[in-house]
Amino acid sequence: MTTTALSRPRGNRRIAGVCAGLAEQWNMRPGKVRLLFVVSCILPGPQFIIYLALWAIIPSR
């Protein structure tokens, strides 16, 4: 099993590449992670703040 560092890809980005990077890390399709994020926004919580923090923390390739 190979492990790769979490990073935001240059290709396959929609806004910042956070969902695409998480999808690669979790071996999921980026569209599924994006859908889960949008659905989670219906629930109360700090989703947008977490997204912005991940955008700032996760390095770009």
C-alpha positions as CSV (number, residue, x, y, z in Angstrom):
1,M,0.0,0.0,0.0
2,T,1.4,3.4,-1.0
3,T,0.7,6.4,1.0
4,T,0.7,9.9,-0.5
5,A,0.6,13.2,1.3
6,L,-2.6,15.1,1.1
7,S,-2.4,17.8,-1.5
8,R,-4.8,19.7,-3.8
9,P,-4.3,18.7,-7.5
10,R,-3.8,21.3,-10.2
11,G,-6.3,19.5,-12.5
12,N,-9.9,18.5,-11.7
13,R,-10.5,21.5,-9.5
14,R,-13.9,23.2,-9.2
15,I,-13.2,25.9,-6.6
16,A,-10.0,25.2,-4.6
17,G,-9.4,21.5,-5.1
18,V,-10.1,20.6,-1.5
19,C,-12.7,18.0,-2.4
20,A,-10.5,16.5,-5.2
21,G,-7.6,16.2,-2.9
22,L,-9.7,14.5,-0.2
23,A,-11.2,12.2,-2.8
24,E,-7.7,11.1,-3.9
25,Q,-6.6,10.5,-0.3
26,W,-9.8,8.4,0.4
27,N,-9.8,6.6,-3.0
28,M,-13.2,8.1,-3.9
29,R,-14.5,9.9,-6.9
30,P,-14.3,13.7,-6.6
31,G,-17.9,14.2,-7.6
32,K,-19.0,12.0,-4.6
33,V,-17.0,14.1,-2.1
34,R,-18.4,17.3,-3.6
35,L,-21.9,16.0,-3.3
36,L,-21.3,15.0,0.3
37,F,-20.0,18.4,1.1
38,V,-23.0,20.1,-0.5
39,V,-25.4,17.9,1.3
40,S,-23.6,18.5,4.6
41,C,-24.2,22.2,4.2
42,I,-27.9,21.6,4.8
43,L,-27.0,20.6,8.4
44,P,-25.9,23.2,10.9
45,G,-22.2,23.4,11.5
46,P,-18.9,25.0,10.5
47,Q,-18.6,23.3,7.0
48,F,-17.6,26.5,5.2
49,I,-15.0,27.4,7.8
50,I,-13.5,23.9,7.7
51,Y,-13.4,24.1,3.9
52,L,-11.6,27.5,4.0
53,A,-9.2,26.2,6.6
54,L,-8.4,23.1,4.5
55,W,-7.9,25.4,1.5
56,A,-5.3,27.3,3.5
57,I,-3.6,24.3,5.1
58,I,-3.5,21.7,2.3
59,P,-0.6,22.5,-0.1
60,S,-1.2,22.7,-3.9
61,R,0.8,20.4,-6.2
